[in-house]
Amino acid sequence: MENIFRFLGLGCIAVVVLISLYMHWLVNKKADQAAKQVGNFVVRGSAARMVLVILAAIFLVATQVV
């Protein structure tokens, strides 16, 4: 069970990194063209990252990695 929580925690961290990289690319690439759409994605992406970081912390604390 401990390995499952460790895997979930590390998976959450990996998804946060991927979302962050995609948001950075999107803002640099398309901010001029569709500012409202990019802004909405950034807000949703930030909320998703916050939830994933909280879940990662819970999973990693459950495995006593942190």
All heavy atoms as TSV, in Angstrom:
chain	resi	resn	atom	element	x	y	z
A	1	MET	N	N	0.824	-1.194	0.000
A	1	MET	CA	C	0.000	0.000	0.000
A	1	MET	C	C	0.870	1.260	0.000
A	1	MET	O	O	0.521	2.241	-0.620
A	1	MET	CB	C	-0.913	-0.037	1.228
A	1	MET	CG	C	-1.985	0.991	1.194
A	1	MET	SD	S	-3.160	0.579	-0.080
A	1	MET	CE	C	-4.522	1.507	0.421
A	2	GLU	N	N	1.999	1.180	0.679
A	2	GLU	CA	C	2.891	2.336	0.759
A	2	GLU	C	C	3.451	2.694	-0.616
A	2	GLU	O	O	3.586	3.869	-0.945
A	2	GLU	CB	C	4.036	2.026	1.729
A	2	GLU	CG	C	4.897	3.208	2.063
A	2	GLU	CD	C	5.872	2.872	3.164
A	2	GLU	OE1	O	5.438	2.452	4.233
A	2	GLU	OE2	O	7.066	3.028	2.903
A	3	ASN	N	N	3.749	1.682	-1.424
A	3	ASN	CA	C	4.271	1.941	-2.766
A	3	ASN	C	C	3.232	2.612	-3.657
A	3	ASN	O	O	3.590	3.413	-4.516
A	3	ASN	CB	C	4.758	0.649	-3.414
A	3	ASN	CG	C	6.049	0.158	-2.794
A	3	ASN	OD1	O	6.819	0.951	-2.256
A	3	ASN	ND2	N	6.275	-1.135	-2.861
A	4	ILE	N	N	1.974	2.280	-3.456
A	4	ILE	CA	C	0.908	2.897	-4.245
A	4	ILE	C	C	0.832	4.387	-3.936
A	4	ILE	O	O	0.751	5.216	-4.841
A	4	ILE	CB	C	-0.449	2.207	-3.974
A	4	ILE	CG1	C	-0.420	0.790	-4.521
A	4	ILE	CG2	C	-1.584	2.989	-4.624
A	4	ILE	CD1	C	-1.625	-0.042	-4.131
A	5	PHE	N	N	0.886	4.764	-2.655
A	5	PHE	CA	C	0.835	6.171	-2.283
A	5	PHE	C	C	2.064	6.917	-2.805
A	5	PHE	O	O	1.965	8.051	-3.259
A	5	PHE	CB	C	0.728	6.344	-0.771
A	5	PHE	CG	C	-0.630	6.020	-0.228
A	5	PHE	CD1	C	-0.765	5.429	1.015
A	5	PHE	CD2	C	-1.781	6.308	-0.934
A	5	PHE	CE1	C	-2.008	5.131	1.530
A	5	PHE	CE2	C	-3.029	6.017	-0.443
A	5	PHE	CZ	C	-3.151	5.430	0.795
A	6	ARG	N	N	3.231	6.286	-2.747
A	6	ARG	CA	C	4.448	6.912	-3.267
A	6	ARG	C	C	4.304	7.136	-4.769
A	6	ARG	O	O	4.633	8.209	-5.287
A	6	ARG	CB	C	5.661	6.046	-2.978
A	6	ARG	CG	C	6.959	6.677	-3.448
A	6	ARG	CD	C	8.169	5.869	-3.065
A	6	ARG	NE	N	8.258	5.812	-1.615
A	6	ARG	CZ	C	8.658	4.745	-0.928
A	6	ARG	NH1	N	9.008	3.648	-1.563
A	6	ARG	NH2	N	8.715	4.768	0.376
A	7	PHE	N	N	3.798	6.146	-5.485
A	7	PHE	CA	C	3.593	6.265	-6.929
A	7	PHE	C	C	2.596	7.379	-7.246
A	7	PHE	O	O	2.811	8.185	-8.153
A	7	PHE	CB	C	3.115	4.932	-7.504
A	7	PHE	CG	C	2.810	4.984	-8.963
A	7	PHE	CD1	C	3.836	5.037	-9.894
A	7	PHE	CD2	C	1.504	4.983	-9.413
A	7	PHE	CE1	C	3.558	5.091	-11.255
A	7	PHE	CE2	C	1.212	5.033	-10.760
A	7	PHE	CZ	C	2.244	5.090	-11.686
A	8	LEU	N	N	1.496	7.442	-6.494
A	8	LEU	CA	C	0.496	8.491	-6.709
A	8	LEU	C	C	1.069	9.872	-6.428
A	8	LEU	O	O	0.808	10.828	-7.160
A	8	LEU	CB	C	-0.739	8.237	-5.845
A	8	LEU	CG	C	-1.614	7.059	-6.264
A	8	LEU	CD1	C	-2.696	6.803	-5.222
A	8	LEU	CD2	C	-2.242	7.309	-7.620
A	9	GLY	N	N	1.836	9.994	-5.354
A	9	GLY	CA	C	2.457	11.279	-5.023
A	9	GLY	C	C	3.423	11.738	-6.088
A	9	GLY	O	O	3.394	12.896	-6.521
A	10	LEU	N	N	4.282	10.839	-6.552
A	10	LEU	CA	C	5.233	11.199	-7.596
A	10	LEU	C	C	4.530	11.462	-8.924
A	10	LEU	O	O	4.938	12.322	-9.700
A	10	LEU	CB	C	6.288	10.103	-7.746
A	10	LEU	CG	C	7.203	9.925	-6.529
A	10	LEU	CD1	C	8.127	8.737	-6.741
A	10	LEU	CD2	C	7.981	11.184	-6.237
A	11	GLY	N	N	3.439	10.735	-9.170
A	11	GLY	CA	C	2.641	10.985	-10.374
A	11	GLY	C	C	2.009	12.365	-10.348
A	11	GLY	O	O	1.989	13.070	-11.369
A	12	CYS	N	N	1.513	12.773	-9.188
A	12	CYS	CA	C	0.937	14.116	-9.050
A	12	CYS	C	C	1.991	15.185	-9.316
A	12	CYS	O	O	1.731	16.177	-9.990
A	12	CYS	CB	C	0.342	14.309	-7.659
A	12	CYS	SG	S	-1.185	13.418	-7.370
A	13	ILE	N	N	3.188	14.971	-8.798
A	13	ILE	CA	C	4.271	15.932	-9.019
A	13	ILE	C	C	4.622	16.007	-10.505
A	13	ILE	O	O	4.827	17.094	-11.047
A	13	ILE	CB	C	5.496	15.568	-8.166
A	13	ILE	CG1	C	5.164	15.785	-6.696
A	13	ILE	CG2	C	6.717	16.391	-8.578
A	13	ILE	CD1	C	6.209	15.262	-5.742
A	14	ALA	N	N	4.668	14.865	-11.167
A	14	ALA	CA	C	4.974	14.845	-12.596
A	14	ALA	C	C	3.909	15.596	-13.396
A	14	ALA	O	O	4.239	16.356	-14.322
A	14	ALA	CB	C	5.093	13.405	-13.084
A	15	VAL	N	N	2.644	15.425	-13.044
A	15	VAL	CA	C	1.564	16.121	-13.750
A	15	VAL	C	C	1.651	17.622	-13.504
A	15	VAL	O	O	1.420	18.426	-14.420
A	15	VAL	CB	C	0.184	15.550	-13.342
A	15	VAL	CG1	C	-0.941	16.386	-13.903
A	15	VAL	CG2	C	0.053	14.108	-13.807
A	16	VAL	N	N	2.010	18.026	-12.293
A	16	VAL	CA	C	2.172	19.455	-11.996
A	16	VAL	C	C	3.269	20.052	-12.874
A	16	VAL	O	O	3.106	21.137	-13.439
A	16	VAL	CB	C	2.484	19.675	-10.492
A	16	VAL	CG1	C	2.978	21.088	-10.235
A	16	VAL	CG2	C	1.264	19.390	-9.652
A	17	VAL	N	N	4.367	19.343	-13.011
A	17	VAL	CA	C	5.465	19.832	-13.853
A	17	VAL	C	C	5.007	19.932	-15.307
A	17	VAL	O	O	5.284	20.939	-15.988
A	17	VAL	CB	C	6.704	18.920	-13.719
A	17	VAL	CG1	C	7.749	19.250	-14.765
A	17	VAL	CG2	C	7.290	19.030	-12.320
A	18	LEU	N	N	4.301	18.929	-15.799
A	18	LEU	CA	C	3.821	18.964	-17.186
A	18	LEU	C	C	2.835	20.106	-17.418
A	18	LEU	O	O	2.905	20.803	-18.440
A	18	LEU	CB	C	3.184	17.630	-17.559
A	18	LEU	CG	C	4.154	16.458	-17.698
A	18	LEU	CD1	C	3.386	15.162	-17.929
A	18	LEU	CD2	C	5.137	16.711	-18.816
A	19	ILE	N	N	1.925	20.316	-16.482
A	19	ILE	CA	C	0.968	21.422	-16.605
A	19	ILE	C	C	1.708	22.753	-16.600
A	19	ILE	O	O	1.400	23.650	-17.384
A	19	ILE	CB	C	-0.087	21.368	-15.485
A	19	ILE	CG1	C	-1.041	20.195	-15.694
A	19	ILE	CG2	C	-0.889	22.678	-15.431
A	19	ILE	CD1	C	-2.009	19.977	-14.543
A	20	SER	N	N	2.697	22.891	-15.725
A	20	SER	CA	C	3.462	24.137	-15.655
A	20	SER	C	C	4.202	24.416	-16.960
A	20	SER	O	O	4.200	25.548	-17.455
A	20	SER	CB	C	4.455	24.084	-14.498
A	20	SER	OG	O	3.774	23.958	-13.275
A	21	LEU	N	N	4.836	23.385	-17.511
A	21	LEU	CA	C	5.545	23.562	-18.778
A	21	LEU	C	C	4.590	23.917	-19.911
A	21	LEU	O	O	4.877	24.791	-20.734
A	21	LEU	CB	C	6.323	22.294	-19.122
A	21	LEU	CG	C	7.529	21.999	-18.246
A	21	LEU	CD1	C	8.108	20.634	-18.588
A	21	LEU	CD2	C	8.578	23.078	-18.394
A	22	TYR	N	N	3.434	23.266	-19.953
A	22	TYR	CA	C	2.453	23.561	-20.996
A	22	TYR	C	C	1.910	24.984	-20.846
A	22	TYR	O	O	1.755	25.696	-21.839
A	22	TYR	CB	C	1.313	22.542	-20.972
A	22	TYR	CG	C	0.295	22.797	-22.047
A	22	TYR	CD1	C	0.611	22.580	-23.388
A	22	TYR	CD2	C	-0.971	23.269	-21.739
A	22	TYR	CE1	C	-0.308	22.821	-24.388
A	22	TYR	CE2	C	-1.901	23.513	-22.732
A	22	TYR	CZ	C	-1.576	23.287	-24.048
A	22	TYR	OH	O	-2.482	23.536	-25.040
A	23	MET	N	N	1.635	25.400	-19.622
A	23	MET	CA	C	1.139	26.756	-19.403
A	23	MET	C	C	2.185	27.780	-19.842
A	23	MET	O	O	1.843	28.798	-20.451
A	23	MET	CB	C	0.760	26.966	-17.934
A	23	MET	CG	C	-0.542	26.309	-17.555
A	23	MET	SD	S	-0.943	26.352	-15.793
A	23	MET	CE	C	-0.626	28.003	-15.320
A	24	HIS	N	N	3.442	27.534	-19.537
A	24	HIS	CA	C	4.513	28.446	-19.941
A	24	HIS	C	C	4.580	28.536	-21.471
A	24	HIS	O	O	4.664	29.633	-22.037
A	24	HIS	CB	C	5.845	27.962	-19.375
A	24	HIS	CG	C	7.006	28.796	-19.786
A	24	HIS	ND1	N	7.223	30.054	-19.284
A	24	HIS	CD2	C	8.010	28.556	-20.651
A	24	HIS	CE1	C	8.315	30.555	-19.826
A	24	HIS	NE2	N	8.810	29.658	-20.668
A	25	TRP	N	N	4.525	27.397	-22.141
A	25	TRP	CA	C	4.555	27.380	-23.592
A	25	TRP	C	C	3.350	28.100	-24.174
A	25	TRP	O	O	3.470	28.898	-25.104
A	25	TRP	CB	C	4.597	25.937	-24.101
A	25	TRP	CG	C	4.495	25.848	-25.586
A	25	TRP	CD1	C	5.491	25.996	-26.486
A	25	TRP	CD2	C	3.302	25.617	-26.340
A	25	TRP	NE1	N	5.015	25.862	-27.758
A	25	TRP	CE2	C	3.664	25.633	-27.700
A	25	TRP	CE3	C	1.972	25.391	-25.992
A	25	TRP	CZ2	C	2.738	25.433	-28.711
A	25	TRP	CZ3	C	1.048	25.191	-27.001
A	25	TRP	CH2	C	1.438	25.216	-28.343
A	26	LEU	N	N	2.171	27.829	-23.623
A	26	LEU	CA	C	0.935	28.418	-24.137
A	26	LEU	C	C	0.940	29.928	-23.989
A	26	LEU	O	O	0.566	30.654	-24.913
A	26	LEU	CB	C	-0.272	27.810	-23.409
A	26	LEU	CG	C	-1.645	28.214	-23.905
A	26	LEU	CD1	C	-1.859	27.647	-25.306
A	26	LEU	CD2	C	-2.718	27.712	-22.969
A	27	VAL	N	N	1.362	30.416	-22.845
A	27	VAL	CA	C	1.380	31.865	-22.619
A	27	VAL	C	C	2.375	32.533	-23.563
A	27	VAL	O	O	2.085	33.582	-24.136
A	27	VAL	CB	C	1.701	32.182	-21.139
A	27	VAL	CG1	C	2.019	33.645	-20.949
A	27	VAL	CG2	C	0.525	31.779	-20.256
A	28	ASN	N	N	3.527	31.930	-23.744
A	28	ASN	CA	C	4.525	32.528	-24.642
A	28	ASN	C	C	4.106	32.459	-26.102
A	28	ASN	O	O	4.409	33.356	-26.877
A	28	ASN	CB	C	5.881	31.832	-24.483
A	28	ASN	CG	C	6.585	32.265	-23.228
A	28	ASN	OD1	O	6.328	33.334	-22.697
A	28	ASN	ND2	N	7.469	31.420	-22.735
A	29	LYS	N	N	3.410	31.412	-26.478
A	29	LYS	CA	C	3.079	31.184	-27.879
A	29	LYS	C	C	1.791	31.887	-28.308
A	29	LYS	O	O	1.714	32.425	-29.400
A	29	LYS	CB	C	2.934	29.674	-28.102
A	29	LYS	CG	C	3.027	29.247	-29.514
A	29	LYS	CD	C	4.434	29.371	-30.000
A	29	LYS	CE	C	4.611	28.563	-31.251
A	29	LYS	NZ	N	5.835	28.862	-31.912
A	30	LYS	N	N	0.771	31.875	-27.461
A	30	LYS	CA	C	-0.552	32.293	-27.914
A	30	LYS	C	C	-1.156	33.445	-27.127
A	30	LYS	O	O	-2.319	33.761	-27.312
A	30	LYS	CB	C	-1.504	31.103	-27.834
A	30	LYS	CG	C	-1.044	29.923	-28.627
A	30	LYS	CD	C	-2.172	29.045	-28.997
A	30	LYS	CE	C	-1.608	27.885	-29.780
A	30	LYS	NZ	N	-2.414	27.501	-30.863
A	31	ALA	N	N	-0.409	34.089	-26.276
A	31	ALA	CA	C	-0.975	35.148	-25.442
A	31	ALA	C	C	-1.497	36.307	-26.278
A	31	ALA	O	O	-2.498	36.927	-25.930
A	31	ALA	CB	C	0.056	35.639	-24.440
A	32	ASP	N	N	-0.843	36.611	-27.384
A	32	ASP	CA	C	-1.281	37.724	-28.221
A	32	ASP	C	C	-2.563	37.413	-28.978
A	32	ASP	O	O	-3.392	38.282	-29.187
A	32	ASP	CB	C	-0.187	38.080	-29.234
A	32	ASP	CG	C	1.081	38.549	-28.554
A	32	ASP	OD1	O	0.998	38.996	-27.390
A	32	ASP	OD2	O	2.145	38.435	-29.178
A	33	GLN	N	N	-2.741	36.169	-29.369
A	33	GLN	CA	C	-3.852	35.794	-30.237
A	33	GLN	C	C	-5.163	35.620	-29.482
A	33	GLN	O	O	-6.204	36.067	-29.929
A	33	GLN	CB	C	-3.513	34.508	-30.979
A	33	GLN	CG	C	-2.274	34.646	-31.833
A	33	GLN	CD	C	-1.716	33.301	-32.240
A	33	GLN	OE1	O	-2.185	32.272	-31.788
A	33	GLN	NE2	N	-0.700	33.314	-33.073
A	34	ALA	N	N	-5.129	34.924	-28.374
A	34	ALA	CA	C	-6.373	34.598	-27.660
A	34	ALA	C	C	-6.168	34.817	-26.167
A	34	ALA	O	O	-6.101	33.869	-25.391
A	34	ALA	CB	C	-6.767	33.163	-27.948
A	35	ALA	N	N	-6.063	36.064	-25.779
A	35	ALA	CA	C	-5.732	36.396	-24.393
A	35	ALA	C	C	-6.777	35.874	-23.413
A	35	ALA	O	O	-6.427	35.344	-22.350
A	35	ALA	CB	C	-5.576	37.903	-24.241
A	36	LYS	N	N	-8.045	35.997	-23.730
A	36	LYS	CA	C	-9.087	35.544	-22.803
A	36	LYS	C	C	-9.041	34.023	-22.629
A	36	LYS	O	O	-9.127	33.520	-21.517
A	36	LYS	CB	C	-10.456	35.982	-23.297
A	36	LYS	CG	C	-11.566	35.634	-22.339
A	36	LYS	CD	C	-12.875	36.235	-22.786
A	36	LYS	CE	C	-13.995	35.760	-21.921
A	36	LYS	NZ	N	-14.331	36.638	-20.849
A	37	GLN	N	N	-8.896	33.286	-23.714
A	37	GLN	CA	C	-8.854	31.827	-23.641
A	37	GLN	C	C	-7.623	31.362	-22.868
A	37	GLN	O	O	-7.703	30.464	-22.036
A	37	GLN	CB	C	-8.845	31.236	-25.040
A	37	GLN	CG	C	-8.866	29.727	-25.061
A	37	GLN	CD	C	-8.817	29.179	-26.470
A	37	GLN	OE1	O	-8.606	29.913	-27.424
A	37	GLN	NE2	N	-9.003	27.892	-26.597
A	38	VAL	N	N	-6.481	31.980	-23.127
A	38	VAL	CA	C	-5.256	31.623	-22.417
A	38	VAL	C	C	-5.395	31.969	-20.941
A	38	VAL	O	O	-4.990	31.199	-20.076
A	38	VAL	CB	C	-4.033	32.328	-23.050
A	38	VAL	CG1	C	-2.801	32.157	-22.185
A	38	VAL	CG2	C	-3.777	31.797	-24.444
A	39	GLY	N	N	-5.983	33.120	-20.651
A	39	GLY	CA	C	-6.186	33.518	-19.257
A	39	GLY	C	C	-7.070	32.536	-18.510
A	39	GLY	O	O	-6.782	32.183	-17.363
A	40	ASN	N	N	-8.133	32.077	-19.150
A	40	ASN	CA	C	-9.012	31.085	-18.517
A	40	ASN	C	C	-8.269	29.783	-18.263
A	40	ASN	O	O	-8.432	29.161	-17.217
A	40	ASN	CB	C	-10.242	30.821	-19.386
A	40	ASN	CG	C	-11.200	31.981	-19.387
A	40	ASN	OD1	O	-11.198	32.802	-18.483
A	40	ASN	ND2	N	-12.018	32.061	-20.419
A	41	PHE	N	N	-7.442	29.356	-19.217
A	41	PHE	CA	C	-6.681	28.124	-19.027
A	41	PHE	C	C	-5.679	28.272	-17.887
A	41	PHE	O	O	-5.476	27.346	-17.107
A	41	PHE	CB	C	-5.954	27.723	-20.309
A	41	PHE	CG	C	-5.150	26.465	-20.137
A	41	PHE	CD1	C	-5.778	25.236	-20.139
A	41	PHE	CD2	C	-3.788	26.523	-19.928
A	41	PHE	CE1	C	-5.050	24.077	-19.952
A	41	PHE	CE2	C	-3.051	25.377	-19.742
A	41	PHE	CZ	C	-3.684	24.147	-19.753
A	42	VAL	N	N	-5.047	29.437	-17.787
A	42	VAL	CA	C	-4.074	29.667	-16.720
A	42	VAL	C	C	-4.749	29.596	-15.359
A	42	VAL	O	O	-4.211	29.007	-14.416
A	42	VAL	CB	C	-3.341	31.009	-16.932
A	42	VAL	CG1	C	-2.538	31.399	-15.703
A	42	VAL	CG2	C	-2.438	30.929	-18.148
A	43	VAL	N	N	-5.935	30.157	-15.244
A	43	VAL	CA	C	-6.666	30.104	-13.968
A	43	VAL	C	C	-7.038	28.664	-13.630
A	43	VAL	O	O	-6.813	28.201	-12.508
A	43	VAL	CB	C	-7.930	30.997	-14.027
A	43	VAL	CG1	C	-8.812	30.770	-12.820
A	43	VAL	CG2	C	-7.523	32.459	-14.114
A	44	ARG	N	N	-7.575	27.930	-14.589
A	44	ARG	CA	C	-7.932	26.533	-14.346
A	44	ARG	C	C	-6.695	25.690	-14.084
A	44	ARG	O	O	-6.694	24.812	-13.215
A	44	ARG	CB	C	-8.711	25.963	-15.534
A	44	ARG	CG	C	-10.124	26.486	-15.637
A	44	ARG	CD	C	-10.929	25.706	-16.664
A	44	ARG	NE	N	-10.230	25.545	-17.929
A	44	ARG	CZ	C	-10.433	26.269	-19.019
A	44	ARG	NH1	N	-11.335	27.215	-19.005
A	44	ARG	NH2	N	-9.738	26.040	-20.117
A	45	GLY	N	N	-5.623	25.950	-14.821
A	45	GLY	CA	C	-4.384	25.212	-14.624
A	45	GLY	C	C	-3.778	25.463	-13.254
A	45	GLY	O	O	-3.254	24.545	-12.614
A	46	SER	N	N	-3.860	26.695	-12.788
A	46	SER	CA	C	-3.329	27.019	-11.458
A	46	SER	C	C	-4.128	26.321	-10.368
A	46	SER	O	O	-3.552	25.814	-9.395
A	46	SER	CB	C	-3.357	28.529	-11.236
A	46	SER	OG	O	-2.489	29.169	-12.139
A	47	ALA	N	N	-5.438	26.273	-10.526
A	47	ALA	CA	C	-6.275	25.568	-9.545
A	47	ALA	C	C	-5.967	24.069	-9.557
A	47	ALA	O	O	-5.852	23.446	-8.502
A	47	ALA	CB	C	-7.752	25.818	-9.841
A	48	ALA	N	N	-5.795	23.518	-10.745
A	48	ALA	CA	C	-5.473	22.085	-10.850
A	48	ALA	C	C	-4.111	21.798	-10.232
A	48	ALA	O	O	-3.941	20.803	-9.520
A	48	ALA	CB	C	-5.489	21.651	-12.315
A	49	ARG	N	N	-3.137	22.677	-10.467
A	49	ARG	CA	C	-1.813	22.474	-9.865
A	49	ARG	C	C	-1.878	22.529	-8.354
A	49	ARG	O	O	-1.228	21.742	-7.671
A	49	ARG	CB	C	-0.825	23.523	-10.377
A	49	ARG	CG	C	-0.399	23.291	-11.796
A	49	ARG	CD	C	0.701	24.215	-12.214
A	49	ARG	NE	N	0.422	25.585	-11.786
A	49	ARG	CZ	C	1.286	26.576	-11.915
A	49	ARG	NH1	N	2.450	26.380	-12.439
A	49	ARG	NH2	N	0.962	27.789	-11.534
A	50	MET	N	N	-2.667	23.458	-7.814
A	50	MET	CA	C	-2.790	23.563	-6.368
A	50	MET	C	C	-3.370	22.283	-5.776
A	50	MET	O	O	-2.858	21.747	-4.791
A	50	MET	CB	C	-3.676	24.752	-5.990
A	50	MET	CG	C	-3.839	24.935	-4.488
A	50	MET	SD	S	-4.932	26.276	-4.052
A	50	MET	CE	C	-6.470	25.737	-4.742
A	51	VAL	N	N	-4.412	21.752	-6.388
A	51	VAL	CA	C	-5.029	20.515	-5.906
A	51	VAL	C	C	-4.044	19.351	-6.013
A	51	VAL	O	O	-3.923	18.540	-5.086
A	51	VAL	CB	C	-6.332	20.219	-6.691
A	51	VAL	CG1	C	-6.848	18.828	-6.396
A	51	VAL	CG2	C	-7.392	21.265	-6.374
A	52	LEU	N	N	-3.315	19.273	-7.114
A	52	LEU	CA	C	-2.359	18.190	-7.294
A	52	LEU	C	C	-1.199	18.272	-6.303
A	52	LEU	O	O	-0.727	17.245	-5.810
A	52	LEU	CB	C	-1.824	18.185	-8.726
A	52	LEU	CG	C	-2.806	17.689	-9.779
A	52	LEU	CD1	C	-2.274	17.971	-11.173
A	52	LEU	CD2	C	-3.084	16.211	-9.596
A	53	VAL	N	N	-0.753	19.475	-5.989
A	53	VAL	CA	C	0.322	19.625	-5.000
A	53	VAL	C	C	-0.168	19.189	-3.623
A	53	VAL	O	O	0.553	18.515	-2.878
A	53	VAL	CB	C	0.852	21.074	-4.984
A	53	VAL	CG1	C	1.720	21.341	-3.769
A	53	VAL	CG2	C	1.627	21.359	-6.255
A	54	ILE	N	N	-1.391	19.545	-3.279
A	54	ILE	CA	C	-1.962	19.116	-1.994
A	54	ILE	C	C	-2.076	17.598	-1.951
A	54	ILE	O	O	-1.717	16.956	-0.955
A	54	ILE	CB	C	-3.321	19.801	-1.743
A	54	ILE	CG1	C	-3.107	21.295	-1.502
A	54	ILE	CG2	C	-4.053	19.164	-0.571
A	54	ILE	CD1	C	-4.379	22.113	-1.491
A	55	LEU	N	N	-2.577	16.990	-3.028
A	55	LEU	CA	C	-2.685	15.530	-3.079
A	55	LEU	C	C	-1.313	14.865	-2.998
A	55	LEU	O	O	-1.143	13.864	-2.300
A	55	LEU	CB	C	-3.398	15.092	-4.356
A	55	LEU	CG	C	-4.902	15.319	-4.401
A	55	LEU	CD1	C	-5.442	14.979	-5.785
A	55	LEU	CD2	C	-5.600	14.507	-3.340
A	56	ALA	N	N	-0.335	15.430	-3.707
A	56	ALA	CA	C	1.014	14.870	-3.655
A	56	ALA	C	C	1.558	14.927	-2.233
A	56	ALA	O	O	2.168	13.961	-1.756
A	56	ALA	CB	C	1.938	15.618	-4.610
A	57	ALA	N	N	1.343	16.038	-1.549
A	57	ALA	CA	C	1.815	16.153	-0.170
A	57	ALA	C	C	1.142	15.121	0.724
A	57	ALA	O	O	1.806	14.480	1.551
A	57	ALA	CB	C	1.551	17.566	0.357
A	58	ILE	N	N	-0.156	14.934	0.554
A	58	ILE	CA	C	-0.878	13.945	1.366
A	58	ILE	C	C	-0.345	12.544	1.091
A	58	ILE	O	O	-0.072	11.780	2.017
A	58	ILE	CB	C	-2.395	14.032	1.083
A	58	ILE	CG1	C	-2.955	15.327	1.644
A	58	ILE	CG2	C	-3.123	12.827	1.662
A	58	ILE	CD1	C	-4.378	15.623	1.212
A	59	PHE	N	N	-0.184	12.200	-0.190
A	59	PHE	CA	C	0.304	10.859	-0.533
A	59	PHE	C	C	1.726	10.631	-0.027
A	59	PHE	O	O	2.045	9.569	0.498
A	59	PHE	CB	C	0.255	10.624	-2.041
A	59	PHE	CG	C	-1.144	10.501	-2.596
A	59	PHE	CD1	C	-1.467	11.089	-3.799
A	59	PHE	CD2	C	-2.117	9.792	-1.923
A	59	PHE	CE1	C	-2.744	10.973	-4.321
A	59	PHE	CE2	C	-3.393	9.665	-2.433
A	59	PHE	CZ	C	-3.722	10.253	-3.640
A	60	LEU	N	N	2.589	11.639	-0.177
A	60	LEU	CA	C	3.975	11.462	0.242
A	60	LEU	C	C	4.112	11.461	1.760
A	60	LEU	O	O	4.979	10.761	2.306
A	60	LEU	CB	C	4.865	12.522	-0.395
A	60	LEU	CG	C	4.978	12.399	-1.923
A	60	LEU	CD1	C	5.800	13.551	-2.485
A	60	LEU	CD2	C	5.577	11.076	-2.323
A	61	VAL	N	N	3.284	12.210	2.454
A	61	VAL	CA	C	3.296	12.166	3.914
A	61	VAL	C	C	2.778	10.805	4.387
A	61	VAL	O	O	3.280	10.244	5.367
A	61	VAL	CB	C	2.474	13.324	4.520
A	61	VAL	CG1	C	2.203	13.103	5.993
A	61	VAL	CG2	C	3.210	14.642	4.313
A	62	ALA	N	N	1.815	10.257	3.663
A	62	ALA	CA	C	1.291	8.933	4.028
A	62	ALA	C	C	2.361	7.855	3.909
A	62	ALA	O	O	2.344	6.868	4.639
A	62	ALA	CB	C	0.094	8.573	3.149
A	63	THR	N	N	3.320	8.055	2.997
A	63	THR	CA	C	4.400	7.081	2.846
A	63	THR	C	C	5.631	7.471	3.645
A	63	THR	O	O	6.643	6.779	3.601
A	63	THR	CB	C	4.803	6.910	1.372
A	63	THR	OG1	O	5.266	8.167	0.896
A	63	THR	CG2	C	3.669	6.412	0.544
A	64	GLN	N	N	5.561	8.593	4.328
A	64	GLN	CA	C	6.645	9.116	5.151
A	64	GLN	C	C	7.895	9.395	4.333
A	64	GLN	O	O	9.014	9.229	4.795
A	64	GLN	CB	C	6.971	8.167	6.298
A	64	GLN	CG	C	5.809	7.982	7.228
A	64	GLN	CD	C	6.079	6.943	8.299
A	64	GLN	OE1	O	7.080	6.259	8.261
A	64	GLN	NE2	N	5.180	6.840	9.239
A	65	VAL	N	N	7.704	9.840	3.087
A	65	VAL	CA	C	8.821	10.233	2.236
A	65	VAL	C	C	9.267	11.644	2.567
A	65	VAL	O	O	10.433	11.949	2.582
A	65	VAL	CB	C	8.418	10.142	0.733
A	65	VAL	CG1	C	9.477	10.759	-0.163
A	65	VAL	CG2	C	8.197	8.699	0.366
A	66	VAL	N	N	8.307	12.512	2.878
A	66	VAL	CA	C	8.624	13.915	3.174
A	66	VAL	C	C	9.026	14.036	4.628
A	66	VAL	O	O	8.470	13.466	5.498
A	66	VAL	CB	C	7.424	14.815	2.859
A	66	VAL	CG1	C	7.707	16.243	3.249
A	66	VAL	CG2	C	7.099	14.732	1.385
